[in-house]
Amino acid sequence: MHITADRQGRMWKENNMQDRLLEWMYTHKFGRLLLKILVNPHISEIGGKFLESGISRIMIRPFVKRHSIEMDLYEEEHYRSYNDFFKRRLKAGVRIIEREPEIFISPCDSRLSVFRIDEEESFSVKHADYTLRSLLRDRKLASRYEGGYIWIFRLCVEDYHRYVYVDSGRESKRRRIPGVYHTVNPAAGDRIPIYKENTREYSVVKTKHFGEVIQMEVGALLVGKIENRKWQKTVVRGQEKGNFAFGGSTVILITHRGRVRPDKDIMENSKKGIETQVKMGEKIGLQFVAQANCP
């Protein structure tokens, strides 16, 4: 069971059937045996083929009903498969992208946690410890983010699964790190360093207002496939970077020390182990402006 808060301070406990199933799989012997099979990328590929098939459309209506999806917010179209539905696109104007240059925005709909990166380039998520070196597989790059922040955006299956660039700038070539497909549900995060084991892809965006920001996509259990758009050197705030296929997935941002100040409610919630529900394009922080000493 874990706690989520909205931006108005309302909190609720999330402990649905999916959470209980995953809790069992990560804490019991037989569940862990099953996981060894499910996290294998080849199994994910098989699942993906089914979800791309026409017969998978029978899953759409029950999913919409169970998660109370407001379909009138999405572009109308005939879905060829469940995955086609899962990657559905919102109508224009449903998500407002904040355009003020000093505002740091969320790249996606998600549950957000923010953590400080210490002098050893390490940070903790729940009970799992990480280093930026293991996450990025790049010692030199990791060393540049000491004292900064790591922003973890966990997408649930009912969330909108497209994501955007958080600021305009120039994007480096992307790096893909193959791995397995653990769930990103807290049931796994409490026990396994999922973000350094799962398949992931990232690039560095030299932004106009926040320095160099690393933007990473992490795949997850039951496909969670990363489908990024064709790389281009120049990007624009709010431009769609890509989407995930079926499965709960994660977007990670990494920011330099002294460039972005996370919003107070998000930081306070994160320190308590509470995730904050955010929407694509909304304010989650501000450009850091050092205050000069008065004479």
N, C-alpha and C positions, 0 to 999 in steps of 0.2 A: 504494500500500500504506500502511495506517495501523495504529496500535496502539491496542488497547482493554485496559483493566484492570478487574478486578472489585474489590469492596470488601475482599477478602482479599489483594490484592496480586498475584494471578496476572495475567499479561499474555499477549496473543496477537496475531498479525498477521492482519489481515483483508484478503484479496486474492482474493475469489471472482470468478466469471464476471461478475456484475453490476458489480463494481468495475472490472474490466479493460475492460468495454465502455464504461463512463462515462469512464474515463481516456482511451480512444481518442477518444470523441466530443468531449471538451473540449481535446484537444491536437493533433488532426489536422484538416486543411483540410476534407475531406469530412464528417468527424464534426460539425464546427461548422456546416456548411451544413444538415445534418440537424437539428441543435439549433434553428436558427432557426424550423423548422417545428414541432418538438415542444413548445417552450416557449410557443407561442401559446395563450392561453386558449380559443380556439375549438376547437383540436385536442383540448385537454383535455376539453371538453364532449362531443365526439364519442366519445372514449375512455370517458367516464363513462357514456354511453348504452349502449355495448356491455356494460360491466361491471355495469350494472343489469338486463341482459336475462337471460332464463332459460338461454340457451345458454352463458352464461359460467360456469355451474356446473361445466362439464367441467374448469375450471382449479383447482378446489378440492383434489381429492385429490392431484394432483402437487405442489401448493404445500405441503400438510401434510407429505407425505413428504420433500420436498427440505429443508424447514426444521425437521423433527422437532418439529412443533407438538404439544404435549400436549393433545389435545382433551378429555380427561376433566376438565380444569380449567375448561372453559367450559360455560355453560348449554346443555342439549340443545335443538336446534330444527332444523326443516327449512329450510335456506337457499334462498331464492328465486333468488339470484344470487351471483356472486362477491363483489360489493360488500357484500351482506348478510352473507356469511361474514366479510369483512374487518373489519366493524364488530361482530363477535361480542362478547358480554359474558361476563366472568369470573363464576364462581359466587361467591356471597356468602362472604366470609372468606378468599378466596385471596390478596388483597392486604390487609395490615394497615396502617391509617392511624394513625401515631403521634399520640397525643392530648395529650401533655405540652405546655403552652402555650409553653415556651421552645424547642421543637424545630421547626426549619424543614424542611419535607418536600418530597419530589419530587412534582410534579403528575402524573407519568406514568412508564411504562417507557421507557427511552431510554439513549443514550450522552451523558453530561454533560460540558461544559467550562464553567469559570467564569473571567471576566476582570474586572480592575479598570478602572473608567471614570476617565480622567485629568482634569486641570484644563480641558482643551479639550473635555470631554464626548465624547471619542473612545476607541476601543478597537480592537484588532486580533484577527482570527480567521484563523489560518493566515497567509497572505500578503496577506489582504485587509483594508484599513483602513476603519473605519466611524466615523460620528459619530451620536450619539443624535438629533440634529436630522434627519438624513436617514432614520433608521430610523422615527422617530415622526411626522415631518412637523409638529413642534410645538416651536418654539424655547423657549418659556416652560417647557413641561413638561420638556424635556430638561435645562434648566439646573438643575433641582432635584435631579438625580441625579449631579452631579459628585462624584467620590470614592467612589461606591457600586460595586456589582457588577452585571454582566450574566451571567445563567445561561442557557446554551444547551443545550436538551434535544433531541438529534437522534434521531428515531424511525426505525428501519429497517423494512422491509416486514414482517418477521416479528414485530415488537413488537406489544403490545397498544395499540390506537390510540384509546383513550379517555383523558381527562385530567380532573383535578379542581382545585378551589380549594385553595390551600396554607394558608389560614387563614380564620377567620370574619371578617366585616366587611361593609362597604357598598361596592357596586360602582357605578362611574360608568357613564354611557352608553357604548356601544362605538363604536369608530371603525374603519371598514374602508378599507383603502388598496388599490385595484386594482393589479395588476401582472402579471408573467408567471409561469411555473412552471418555474424551474430545479430540477434535483435538489439536495437538501441533502447529498448525498454529498460527502466531502472532495475528491473529484476535481474538483468544481466550486468548492468553497470555497477551494481553493488559488489560483484564477485569477479568480474573479468575485465581487463583493460581493453575493452572492445574497440576503441578508436585507433589503437595501434595494431590491431589484428585484422580489422575489416578492410575490404577493398576500398580504396579512396583515390581521389584525384584532386590536384590543387594547382593554383597559379598565384603569382604575386601581381597585384594591381598597384601601380604607382599612381595613387589618387591625387586629385587636385587639392583636397582639403585635409586629408588625414594621414599623409605619408604613405608608406608601402603597407598595404593590407593583404594578408594571405587569405584567400577564399578557397575552402576545401569542401568537397562533397564526399560523404561516406555512405556506402551501400549497406544494406541490412538484411536480416533474415527474410526468407521467402521472396527472392528476387532482389528488390531494393536496387534495381539497376540504375546506374548514372547515365543520363542521356544529355550530354552537353552539346550546345550549338557549335557550329564551325568556328574555330579560333579566328579572332581578328585583333590586330594590334591595339586599336583604339576602341574604348567602350564608353558607355554613357550611363549615368545614374538612372536606375529603374529599367534598364535594358534587360530583357530576359537572357540569362546565362544558360539555363537548361531546365530539366525536370527529372524526377525519379519515376521509374516504373513501379509496379506494385510492391508494397512493403514499407514499414516505418523506416525512415531514413534520417540523416543528419547533415546540416550545413554547419561548418566551423569557420569563424573569422578569427584572425590573430592580428592584433594592433600593437604598434610600438608604444613604449613608455612616453608619457607626456604628449600624446596626440589626441586621445579620445577619453572623455570622462563618462563612464556608464551612468545611466539614470539611477537615482538613489534607491527607488523601490526595487529595482532589479538587483542591485548589489546587496541590499539588505535581505531580500528573499534568498538569493544564492548562498549567502553565509549561513542561512538556516536550513539549507537543503531543499528549498522550495523553488519550483520552476515557475516562471512568469509567462503567461500566455500573451503572445504578441502577433501582430498581423504584418504582412508584407508592406513595406513603405512607411511604417509608422516610426516615430522618434523613439530611440532607445538610448541615446547618448548625445553628447555635445562635443564639438571641437574643443580641445583643451587650450586655454589661453593663460599663460603664466602671468601672474600678477607682479608687476614691478614693485620694489620696495619704495615706500614714500620717504622723502628726505626728512 
